[in-house]
Amino acid sequence: MVFTETWLNDNIPDNAIELEGRTVFRADRTAEDSGKTKGGGLCIYVNNTWCTDVVRIGSHCSADLEYLMIKCRPFYLPREFTSTVITAVYVPPDANARLAMEELQAAISKQLTAHPEGAFIVAGDFNHSNLKTVLPRFHQHVSCPTRGDNILDLVYTNITEAYKALPLPHLGQSDHLSLFLLPKYTPLIRRVKPTVRTVKVWPEGAVSGTGHSFSKQTGVCLSPRPPLTPKWTSTHTPWTMTPLPITRPPFLASSLTSSIPTPCPTKRPTSSFPSPARPLFTFSPKSTNPALPADPLSLRVRAPSN
């Protein structure tokens, strides 16, 4: 609930205006800032069943403008919004409307930068001023007269069709009607239609067939993996490391080669999966190209036969 022209001062404590189940935030008019000894003042009540995470983030009092700003993180908030910033505003009848709106625009723009995905609600008695002159992207939701035939109490938000304002009887000795804001906003998750997507999956046996096609085109022998079992077991690579016979390099001197013993191949552990019949690459100490000398180590590559 937002109240304007509360006429509160330092002589009235908070417990004198407390309402059960609600937290009160107030900004009283001061004679030093406004130049006036009475009148003015703002007050906001926050329902504790709606939100308890509330922070006062700003207030201002001058001869042209009074505002009180709080930031709320309600228990429920549409996911497209991160917070709700509520600003209570009072512009005196004799105020400079241009200066008042420039001051208010600077304060709101600062919070828009700090909370770009926040929901902003600006409500109060604007008298002869108009917030849309400085914030044209905000929307005004009050269309009924609030004092006589004039619409003086306005509600602005940065959300299209956020509320519908309904007039209620005035409170106490106030000459302004009260306004009840009925939510009209539809969350984004309800406005966006669900998207249907088709996902293609590989049929059974397609992986082994693809490997067979690659083996024909590239001449590389691919051994398909066995089908995986639905158990949490570790699997080994399907290739087997086959040791090749090791020969002494021919480019070493005979005096050195005599001192190097011929290593004996050791038996290495192999996996249980089938292995290629012959290695793809073998080393030969002799060259098959007559243009090259016979001593250098040459590499012969042999592709496995189908």
Secondary structure, DSSP 8 states (H G I E B T S, - for coil): -EEE-----TTS-GGGT--TTEEEEEE---HHHHS-SS---EEEEEETTT-S-EEEEEEEE-SS-EEEEEEE--SS--TT-S-EEEEEEE--TTS-HHHHHHHHHHHHHHHHHH-TT-EEEEEEE-TT--GGGT-TTSEE---S-SBTTB--EEEEESSTT-EEEEEE---TT-SS-EEEEEE----HHHHS-----------TTHHHHHHHHHHHHH-----------SS------S-----------TTS-HHHHTTS-----------SS---SS-SEEEESS-S-TTS-SSS-EEEE-----
